[in-house]
Amino acid sequence: NPAVARRAMGGAASAGDSEFEKIWIKRDVYPIVFVLGVGVCFCSYTMARFSAVHPEVQWNKEKKSKSVAQWYESKYPGTEATAKPGIRH
């Protein structure tokens, strides 16, 4: 019987399931979907966390228009005065 063979291959379907659930929703796939969902949530959280707190990510135009030497001028005085474009020390 082909219906029995298809049901055996695709996971157990209850007698009360609708036709859509019998054809498209496979309970065997739930663990894979869960693991992928957790992975996507973790990657999204990590990306948001690093882009929010990392010092080299600039979200406002004032800081974005400054050079890297100007970012650290308050922390390391004299950095901007000695920095010359194209010259590496």
TORKOL-4160 file (C-alpha; in steps of 0.2 Angstrom, whole numbers, padded with zeros to 4 digits, m for minus):
89
<pt num="1" X="0000" Y="0000" Z="0000"/>
<pt num="2" X="0009" Y="0016" Z="m0006"/>
<pt num="3" X="0000" Y="0027" Z="0008"/>
<pt num="4" X="0007" Y="0016" Z="0022"/>
<pt num="5" X="0024" Y="0016" Z="0014"/>
<pt num="6" X="0024" Y="0035" Z="0012"/>
<pt num="7" X="0018" Y="0038" Z="0030"/>
<pt num="8" X="0032" Y="0026" Z="0037"/>
<pt num="9" X="0045" Y="0036" Z="0027"/>
<pt num="10" X="0040" Y="0053" Z="0032"/>
<pt num="11" X="0036" Y="0050" Z="0051"/>
<pt num="12" X="0021" Y="0046" Z="0060"/>
<pt num="13" X="0005" Y="0055" Z="0056"/>
<pt num="14" X="m0010" Y="0055" Z="0068"/>
<pt num="15" X="m0027" Y="0050" Z="0062"/>
<pt num="16" X="m0033" Y="0068" Z="0067"/>
<pt num="17" X="m0020" Y="0077" Z="0056"/>
<pt num="18" X="m0026" Y="0088" Z="0042"/>
<pt num="19" X="m0021" Y="0084" Z="0024"/>
<pt num="20" X="m0008" Y="0098" Z="0025"/>
<pt num="21" X="0000" Y="0092" Z="0041"/>
<pt num="22" X="0001" Y="0074" Z="0033"/>
<pt num="23" X="0010" Y="0080" Z="0018"/>
<pt num="24" X="0021" Y="0095" Z="0023"/>
<pt num="25" X="0024" Y="0094" Z="0042"/>
<pt num="26" X="0037" Y="0081" Z="0046"/>
<pt num="27" X="0040" Y="0078" Z="0065"/>
<pt num="28" X="0057" Y="0070" Z="0061"/>
<pt num="29" X="0063" Y="0087" Z="0056"/>
<pt num="30" X="0059" Y="0097" Z="0072"/>
<pt num="31" X="0076" Y="0093" Z="0080"/>
<pt num="32" X="0085" Y="0100" Z="0065"/>
<pt num="33" X="0075" Y="0116" Z="0064"/>
<pt num="34" X="0077" Y="0118" Z="0083"/>
<pt num="35" X="0096" Y="0117" Z="0082"/>
<pt num="36" X="0097" Y="0129" Z="0067"/>
<pt num="37" X="0086" Y="0141" Z="0076"/>
<pt num="38" X="0097" Y="0141" Z="0091"/>
<pt num="39" X="0112" Y="0144" Z="0080"/>
<pt num="40" X="0104" Y="0158" Z="0071"/>
<pt num="41" X="0099" Y="0166" Z="0087"/>
<pt num="42" X="0117" Y="0164" Z="0094"/>
<pt num="43" X="0125" Y="0172" Z="0079"/>
<pt num="44" X="0113" Y="0186" Z="0079"/>
<pt num="45" X="0116" Y="0190" Z="0097"/>
<pt num="46" X="0135" Y="0189" Z="0095"/>
<pt num="47" X="0135" Y="0200" Z="0080"/>
<pt num="48" X="0124" Y="0213" Z="0089"/>
<pt num="49" X="0134" Y="0213" Z="0105"/>
<pt num="50" X="0151" Y="0215" Z="0096"/>
<pt num="51" X="0144" Y="0229" Z="0084"/>
<pt num="52" X="0137" Y="0238" Z="0099"/>
<pt num="53" X="0152" Y="0238" Z="0111"/>
<pt num="54" X="0167" Y="0236" Z="0100"/>
<pt num="55" X="0178" Y="0252" Z="0100"/>
<pt num="56" X="0181" Y="0252" Z="0081"/>
<pt num="57" X="0163" Y="0252" Z="0076"/>
<pt num="58" X="0157" Y="0270" Z="0074"/>
<pt num="59" X="0138" Y="0273" Z="0073"/>
<pt num="60" X="0138" Y="0292" Z="0073"/>
<pt num="61" X="0144" Y="0304" Z="0059"/>
<pt num="62" X="0155" Y="0314" Z="0071"/>
<pt num="63" X="0166" Y="0299" Z="0076"/>
<pt num="64" X="0165" Y="0291" Z="0058"/>
<pt num="65" X="0173" Y="0307" Z="0050"/>
<pt num="66" X="0188" Y="0307" Z="0062"/>
<pt num="67" X="0204" Y="0297" Z="0058"/>
<pt num="68" X="0210" Y="0283" Z="0068"/>
<pt num="69" X="0223" Y="0293" Z="0077"/>
<pt num="70" X="0210" Y="0306" Z="0082"/>
<pt num="71" X="0199" Y="0292" Z="0090"/>
<pt num="72" X="0213" Y="0289" Z="0103"/>
<pt num="73" X="0219" Y="0307" Z="0105"/>
<pt num="74" X="0211" Y="0308" Z="0123"/>
<pt num="75" X="0219" Y="0292" Z="0128"/>
<pt num="76" X="0236" Y="0294" Z="0120"/>
<pt num="77" X="0240" Y="0313" Z="0119"/>
<pt num="78" X="0251" Y="0318" Z="0105"/>
<pt num="79" X="0245" Y="0304" Z="0093"/>
<pt num="80" X="0237" Y="0316" Z="0081"/>
<pt num="81" X="0252" Y="0328" Z="0080"/>
<pt num="82" X="0264" Y="0314" Z="0075"/>
<pt num="83" X="0253" Y="0304" Z="0064"/>
<pt num="84" X="0257" Y="0307" Z="0045"/>
<pt num="85" X="0247" Y="0299" Z="0032"/>
<pt num="86" X="0256" Y="0285" Z="0022"/>
<pt num="87" X="0270" Y="0284" Z="0034"/>
<pt num="88" X="0272" Y="0268" Z="0046"/>
<pt num="89" X="0283" Y="0269" Z="0061"/>
